[in-house]
Amino acid sequence: MASSVTEVGKPQQGGKKGKDKNKDLVVLVDNKLAEVNDSIMTLMGRVDDMEKRIEELESDGDLEELHGEIQVAVNSVMANVNKEVQALRASEAAQKEELKACTAEVEACKTRVEALEA
């Protein structure tokens, strides 16, 4: 009976390994989210700077320059957001594949345990 407890314990370690992989995936997603949040904070700072500049330009009456600066800022923000979205999609796809591999590994461990118990 002691050997079956030990044998049953081995797949549980494999299960923990799978859980560790899932935790690693969560950490990766959290890191990406932190990067996105940093980008958003940077962009918010730029928007604040632009709002100040808008006030200056409105007082000067130079609306054409204002329009050009706004367009450049909007294009920059959109490019950054698109890059972040693409990175998150790629990360998500990789994590789904790794999760499938972990699930398959867990199933293989379960099968081995069942074979040892039989």
VMD Tcl script that draws the C-alpha trace (Angstrom):
set ca {
  {0.00 0.00 0.00}
  {2.89 2.37 0.72}
  {4.15 1.98 -2.86}
  {0.79 2.90 -4.37}
  {0.71 6.05 -2.25}
  {4.16 6.92 -3.56}
  {3.12 6.11 -7.13}
  {-0.04 8.12 -6.77}
  {2.08 10.95 -5.38}
  {4.22 11.10 -8.53}
  {1.45 12.24 -10.88}
  {0.43 14.78 -8.29}
  {3.90 16.27 -8.62}
  {3.36 16.31 -12.39}
  {0.05 18.01 -11.71}
  {1.87 20.61 -9.67}
  {4.27 21.06 -12.57}
  {1.27 21.73 -14.79}
  {-0.04 24.18 -12.24}
  {3.38 25.86 -12.18}
  {3.19 26.21 -15.96}
  {-0.27 27.74 -15.64}
  {1.09 30.13 -13.00}
  {3.89 31.03 -15.42}
  {1.26 31.78 -18.06}
  {-0.59 34.00 -15.62}
  {2.65 35.83 -14.84}
  {3.27 36.36 -18.56}
  {-0.22 37.76 -19.06}
  {0.19 39.96 -15.98}
  {3.49 41.27 -17.35}
  {1.88 42.08 -20.71}
  {-0.97 43.79 -18.91}
  {1.54 45.86 -16.93}
  {3.21 46.87 -20.21}
  {-0.15 47.90 -21.65}
  {-0.91 49.88 -18.49}
  {2.48 51.60 -18.73}
  {1.77 52.50 -22.35}
  {-1.62 53.87 -21.40}
  {-0.10 55.97 -18.61}
  {2.52 57.32 -21.02}
  {-0.16 58.14 -23.54}
  {-2.30 59.82 -20.90}
  {0.68 62.03 -20.05}
  {1.01 62.91 -23.72}
  {-2.69 63.73 -23.89}
  {-2.32 66.02 -20.88}
  {0.61 67.74 -22.58}
  {-1.45 68.12 -25.73}
  {-4.37 69.58 -23.82}
  {-2.03 72.24 -22.44}
  {-0.70 72.88 -25.94}
  {-4.28 73.08 -27.29}
  {-5.04 75.81 -24.78}
  {-1.92 77.69 -25.87}
  {-2.76 77.29 -29.55}
  {-6.38 78.30 -29.07}
  {-5.22 81.45 -27.39}
  {-2.85 82.04 -30.34}
  {-5.55 81.16 -32.87}
  {-3.34 78.66 -34.77}
  {-5.91 75.94 -35.46}
  {-4.11 74.38 -38.45}
  {-1.05 73.60 -36.35}
  {-3.32 72.23 -33.64}
  {-5.08 69.95 -36.12}
  {-1.74 68.60 -37.39}
  {-0.44 67.91 -33.88}
  {-3.66 66.18 -32.90}
  {-3.52 63.99 -36.00}
  {0.09 63.00 -35.28}
  {-0.77 62.17 -31.67}
  {-3.82 60.14 -32.64}
  {-1.82 58.20 -35.23}
  {0.90 57.51 -32.67}
  {-1.59 56.34 -30.06}
  {-3.31 54.05 -32.56}
  {0.00 52.53 -33.67}
  {0.99 51.83 -30.07}
  {-2.37 50.33 -29.20}
  {-2.33 48.15 -32.32}
  {1.14 46.85 -31.46}
  {0.06 46.00 -27.92}
  {-3.08 44.24 -29.15}
  {-1.06 42.17 -31.63}
  {1.43 41.23 -28.91}
  {-1.38 40.20 -26.58}
  {-3.02 38.09 -29.29}
  {0.26 36.32 -30.04}
  {0.85 35.74 -26.34}
  {-2.66 34.40 -25.90}
  {-2.25 31.95 -28.79}
  {1.06 30.69 -27.39}
  {-0.47 30.29 -23.94}
  {-3.40 28.33 -25.35}
  {-0.99 25.94 -27.05}
  {1.02 25.52 -23.86}
  {-2.18 24.91 -21.90}
  {-3.17 22.18 -24.38}
  {0.23 20.56 -23.90}
  {-0.15 20.73 -20.11}
  {-3.62 19.22 -20.31}
  {-2.31 16.38 -22.47}
  {0.51 15.79 -19.99}
  {-1.95 15.63 -17.09}
  {-4.12 13.15 -19.00}
  {-1.06 10.99 -19.75}
  {-0.16 11.01 -16.05}
  {-3.70 9.99 -15.13}
  {-3.53 7.12 -17.61}
  {-0.20 5.96 -16.15}
  {-1.61 6.09 -12.62}
  {-4.66 4.08 -13.66}
  {-2.39 1.50 -15.32}
  {-0.25 1.24 -12.17}
  {-3.31 0.83 -9.98}
  {-4.75 -1.94 -12.17}
}
mol new
graphics top color blue
foreach p $ca { graphics top sphere $p radius 0.5 }
foreach p [lrange $ca 0 end-1] q [lrange $ca 1 end] { graphics top cylinder $p $q radius 0.2 }
display resetview
